[in-house]
Amino acid sequence: MPVIAFKEKAQVLVEQYGWSLTGAKGYIDGEAFRKRRKEPPVHVLGGIDDYSEGFRAGYFHLPPPPPGYLGGH
């Protein structure tokens, strides 16, 4: 995914769901790992930070968390 598309998608998630930018980036990375059938890094499976929570949501194809859940507004 080109860098510009990554940044644009992250910004859309921030605006649409009220997530933090870090959580949105984690979600996008999780989707990418799932689509490529790659094992997720161990540190994101147990992390409680915005990035890790977003990563798990994207990786495990969970519905988007409610607005503000990933450290947003």
C-alpha positions in Angstrom: 0.0 0.0 0.0 1.5 3.3 -1.0 2.4 5.7 1.9 -0.1 8.3 0.7 -3.0 5.8 0.6 -2.0 4.6 4.1 -2.1 8.1 5.5 -5.4 8.9 3.8 -7.0 5.7 5.1 -5.7 6.4 8.6 -7.1 9.9 8.5 -10.5 8.6 7.3 -10.7 6.2 10.2 -9.8 9.0 12.6 -12.5 11.2 11.2 -15.2 8.5 10.8 -14.8 6.6 14.1 -13.1 9.2 16.3 -10.1 7.0 16.8 -6.6 8.2 17.6 -4.2 8.2 14.7 -2.1 5.6 16.4 -5.1 3.3 16.8 -6.1 3.8 13.1 -2.5 2.9 12.0 -2.6 -0.2 14.1 -6.0 -1.2 12.5 -4.5 -0.8 9.0 -1.4 -2.8 9.9 -3.6 -5.5 11.3 -5.6 -5.7 8.2 -2.4 -5.9 6.1 -1.0 -8.8 8.2 -4.4 -10.7 8.0 -4.6 -10.2 4.2 -1.0 -11.4 3.8 -1.6 -14.3 6.2 1.3 -13.3 8.4 1.6 -14.1 12.0 1.1 -11.0 14.2 3.9 -9.8 16.3 3.7 -11.0 19.9 3.8 -7.6 21.4 0.5 -6.5 19.8 -1.4 -9.5 21.0 -1.1 -8.6 24.6 -0.6 -4.8 24.4 -3.2 -2.5 25.8 -2.1 0.6 23.9 -4.1 2.2 21.1 -1.9 0.7 18.4 -2.2 -2.9 19.7 -5.9 -2.6 20.2 -6.3 -1.3 16.7 -4.0 -3.9 15.3 -6.0 -6.7 16.8 -9.3 -5.3 15.5 -7.9 -5.2 12.0 -6.1 -8.6 12.2 -9.0 -10.5 13.7 -11.5 -8.7 11.4 -13.5 -7.4 14.3 -16.2 -4.7 13.8 -14.8 -1.2 14.2 -14.7 -0.2 17.9 -17.1 2.6 18.9 -16.1 6.2 18.5 -13.4 7.2 20.9 -12.5 3.6 21.9 -9.1 3.7 20.4 -8.0 6.8 22.3 -9.8 9.3 20.1 -12.1 12.2 20.9 
